[in-house]
């Protein structure tokens, strides 16, 4: 039993030693990572300053004539158009789900009402128009 106890003690000492060594290596890696992070922050700040300086020097007319910029502009317009179509479709589905007339439906109803009103005006005989016109212009009896 004493040998088992000694073996357990040796194993415990060995594991503690390994853990302490690992912790020291971890601390070293942590310090190194911290240094690298600080260096990257400094470089990022320097790069940001340089980009700001370059942006201040840019000539917009020259930039807009660049073929790559033109291509990006066209792509942005295409994306905007596609996005607008999708949003309009989504809005139409949402309006349908709520049960309210969409703007397009209201415009169509107004066009139809206007068309019917014109047709009604054409169908009414001139005499009826005169009578209704006189009725509206009579002095009130109050």
N, C-alpha and C positions, 0 to 999 in steps of 0.2 A: 504494500500500500504506500509505503514511503516513496517508492520509485514513481508511482502514479502521481503522487502529490508533487514531486520534483518535476516530472514531465509537464504537468499542468502549469506549474510556476514558470518553467522555461518557455512554454508556449505563450503564456500571458506576457512575459517580458518581451518575447519576440514580436508579438502583435503590437504591443505598445510602442516598441521601437519602430516598427513599420509605419504605424499611424503618425508618430512624431515626424518621421522622415517625409511622409506624404504631406503632412501639414506644412512643413518647411518649404517643400517644393511648390505647394499651392500658394503660399504667401509670396514666394519669389515670382511665380507666374502672375499673381495679382498685381504686384508692383510693376512688372514689365508691361502688363496690359494697361495699367494706369498711365505709364509713360507714353505708350503708343497712342492711347486715346487723347492725351493732352497734345501730342505732336499733331495728330489728325485735326484736332480742333483749331490749332494755330494755323495749319495749312488751309483749312476750310475758311477761316476768317480772312486770311491773305487772299485766297482765291475770290471770295465774295467782293473784297475791296477792288481787286483787279477787274472783275466783271462789271462792277458799277462804273469804274473809270472808263472801260471800253464802251459801255452803253451810253455814257455821256458823250463820247466821241463819234457815235454812229450817225451817219447821214441817212435819214429816213428815205429820201428819194432813191438813193443807191440801193438801199436794202429792199425797197419795194420792187425794184427792177430785177432783182436776183431771181433766176428761174426756180430755185428751190423754195423761195419764199412765196412765189406765185403759186406753185404747186400746193404748198401748205394752205394757202388762202382758198384755193379751189376745194381742197379736201374739207377744210373747215366749213365752207359754204354747203357742201354736200351733206356733211354730218348734221349741220344745223337744219337743213331742209328735211332730212330723214327724221330727225328728232321731233321737229314740228309736226310732221305727219303722224308720228306715233302718239304724240301728246294730244293732237286733235282727235285721233281715234279713241284714245283712252277717255278723253273728255266726253265724246259722243256716247261711249258705252256707259259711262257713269251717269250721264243725263238720262239715258234710256232706262237704266236700273232704277232711278229715282222716279221716273214717270213724268218728267217735265219736258216740254218741247225744246229742242235745241235751237240755236240761232238760225241755222239753215232752215229748219222747219218753220220757224216764225217768219222768216223772209219769204218762204214759199207760200205760206198762208196769206201774207200781205199782198204778194203778187197776184194770187188767185182772187182775193177780194177786190183788188183794183181792176182786174180783167172783168169780173162779174159786174162791178159797178158801171164800167164803161158800156158793157153789153146791155145792162138794164136801161141806161140813159138812151141808148139807141132804140130800144124797143118801146119805150114810153112814147105815146103820141104827144105831139106838140101841145094839144089842147089840155091834156092832163098836167103837163108841165106848167102851163099858164095858170091853171086853177090852183095848183099847189103853190105857185109863186105868189098869187094874189092872197091866198089864205095866210101865208107867212107874213105879208106886208099889211094886213088889216090892222086898224087901230084896235086896241083892246078895249073891252067894254067896262073896265073897272073904274 
